[in-house]
Amino acid sequence: MIEKQSINGKEVWVQVDSYHLERSNPNIIPTEYFTASYYLNEPGSGKEGEAINDEDGKIKLFESPVAALSFARKKLEAVL
């Protein structure tokens, strides 16, 4: 899903995708997380979105799409 937002007067598109995590024990939940990336130009213009990473530089995983959108918004408000 891609959501268009206005942050600090700039249009930004935030994309949230599901991310399935393979576990050695399938009874450990959750096995589905979500990732977020953002675009400063309208998606589809040939440029890739910028992934939201954790402090170690790995893709940050979220437990829900709402958590991903909220985190992305807070991060972008700080940098835009």
Secondary structure, DSSP 4 states (H G I P E B T S, - for coil): -EEEEEETTEEEEEEEEEEE---SSTTSS--EEEEEEEESS-TTSSPPPEEPB-TTSSBP-BSSHHHHHHHHHHHHHHH-
